[in-house]
Structures are given as C-alpha cells and as structure tokens.
Amino acid sequence: MLKRDGTLSVGVPDSRKYIEAYINKTNFRELSTWYQLTAVDTGSFIDQVNYIAHMGGEHKYMYNQENLVNTIAKCGVRDVPLQNFDKEIDPIERHNGSIYAIAYN
C-alpha cells in the first residue's frame, strides 16, 4: 500500500533487451561478467532469456516499459512516469539491464 502523497521507486529487468539480444544472436553482456547458466546450458542465445525470466526462481514475471507502467497504474496510483537510472538509489550492477519507474500517489 502506498500512502497518500507517497512515492514508490521500482526497478525491474528489461526483458526487451534480452529478447533483442536473442533475436540478434548476441550476448547481452560478456558472459564472464554476469551470466549464470540456466538449468541446462544449451549453448543457445535463448539461455540468457531463460536466465532473466527465471533467475533461480527469483523472477516470476517479465516486464517491458509498457507493462511495468500499466501494472503499477492498475494499483490505483495517479502518476507512473518511467525514470532513468539513479546512482543514488539504484544498484550499479543493474544499470544496463533494467527499467525504472516511480509511482506517485
């Protein structure tokens, strides 16, 4: 629940970036810098999409800009703009692969 005149900052993985990497047959980033294999390492670029979709059971849903804003708005908040990475509150290791929004109530 978001109190009246409160704000909520949200950052989630941007599935669009991983899907584009799959379509373009590229790695999202150098594997040695971030990538953990999925349950089965098939050597396919779909492995990185599966990784971000499930991330060891931590992730339950995939977001893009549109459905992140729409999902938050369905909760009844009045304004949900997308935001840029903010080094003061967002983890630097999430900078390249995330989308951010702020909800104002």
C-alpha positions as CSV (number, residue, x, y, z in Angstrom):
1,M,0.0,0.0,0.0
2,L,1.3,3.4,-0.9
3,K,0.3,6.2,1.5
4,R,-1.3,9.4,0.2
5,D,1.4,11.7,-1.4
6,G,3.9,8.8,-1.2
7,T,6.3,7.6,-3.9
8,L,7.4,4.2,-4.9
9,S,10.6,3.6,-6.9
10,V,10.6,0.4,-9.0
11,G,13.4,-1.2,-11.0
12,V,13.0,-4.5,-12.9
13,P,14.9,-6.3,-15.6
14,D,14.1,-5.0,-19.0
15,S,13.0,-8.1,-21.0
16,R,13.2,-6.2,-24.3
17,K,17.0,-6.0,-24.1
18,Y,17.3,-9.7,-23.5
19,I,14.9,-10.6,-26.3
20,E,16.6,-8.3,-28.7
21,A,19.9,-9.9,-27.9
22,Y,18.3,-13.3,-28.6
23,I,16.9,-12.1,-31.9
24,N,20.2,-10.6,-32.9
25,K,22.2,-13.7,-31.8
26,T,24.4,-11.7,-29.4
27,N,25.1,-11.9,-25.7
28,F,23.5,-9.2,-23.6
29,R,26.9,-8.6,-21.9
30,E,30.2,-10.6,-21.8
31,L,29.3,-13.9,-20.2
32,S,32.1,-13.8,-17.7
33,T,30.9,-10.5,-16.2
34,W,27.3,-11.5,-15.3
35,Y,25.8,-14.6,-16.8
36,Q,24.9,-17.7,-14.8
37,L,23.8,-20.7,-16.7
38,T,20.2,-21.8,-16.7
39,A,19.3,-25.3,-15.5
40,V,20.5,-26.6,-18.9
41,D,23.3,-24.9,-20.8
42,T,22.3,-25.5,-24.4
43,G,24.7,-23.1,-26.0
44,S,21.7,-21.2,-27.4
45,F,21.1,-17.5,-27.1
46,I,17.7,-18.4,-25.6
47,D,19.6,-19.4,-22.5
48,Q,20.0,-15.8,-21.5
49,V,16.3,-15.1,-22.0
50,N,15.5,-18.1,-19.7
51,Y,18.0,-16.9,-17.2
52,I,16.4,-13.5,-16.9
53,A,12.9,-15.0,-16.9
54,H,13.6,-17.3,-14.0
55,M,16.8,-16.2,-12.3
56,G,17.0,-19.2,-10.0
57,G,13.3,-18.8,-9.0
58,E,13.7,-15.1,-8.1
59,H,11.8,-13.8,-11.1
60,K,8.1,-14.6,-11.7
61,Y,7.2,-12.2,-14.5
62,M,8.9,-10.4,-17.4
63,Y,8.5,-6.6,-17.9
64,N,8.9,-4.1,-20.6
65,Q,8.3,-0.4,-20.3
66,E,4.6,-0.5,-21.2
67,N,3.5,-3.3,-18.9
68,L,5.6,-2.0,-16.0
69,V,3.8,1.3,-16.1
70,N,0.4,-0.3,-16.7
71,T,0.9,-2.8,-13.9
72,I,1.7,-0.1,-11.4
73,A,-1.2,2.1,-12.7
74,K,-3.6,-0.8,-12.1
75,C,-2.9,-0.4,-8.4
76,G,-4.6,2.9,-8.4
77,V,-1.7,5.3,-8.3
78,R,-2.2,8.7,-10.1
79,D,1.1,9.0,-12.0
80,V,3.7,6.5,-13.1
81,P,6.5,8.0,-15.2
82,L,9.5,6.0,-16.4
83,Q,12.7,7.1,-14.8
84,N,16.4,6.9,-15.7
85,F,19.0,5.0,-13.6
86,D,19.7,6.9,-10.4
87,K,23.1,6.2,-9.0
88,E,22.0,7.4,-5.6
89,I,19.4,4.6,-5.2
90,D,19.8,2.0,-7.9
91,P,22.5,-0.7,-7.8
92,I,25.1,-0.1,-10.5
93,E,25.2,-3.7,-11.5
94,R,21.6,-3.4,-12.6
95,H,22.1,-0.3,-14.7
96,N,22.3,-1.8,-18.2
97,G,19.6,-4.4,-17.9
98,S,16.8,-2.6,-16.0
99,I,13.9,-0.3,-16.5
100,Y,12.8,2.1,-13.8
101,A,9.5,3.8,-12.8
102,I,8.3,6.0,-10.0
103,A,4.7,5.8,-8.7
104,Y,3.2,8.9,-7.2
105,N,0.0,8.5,-5.1
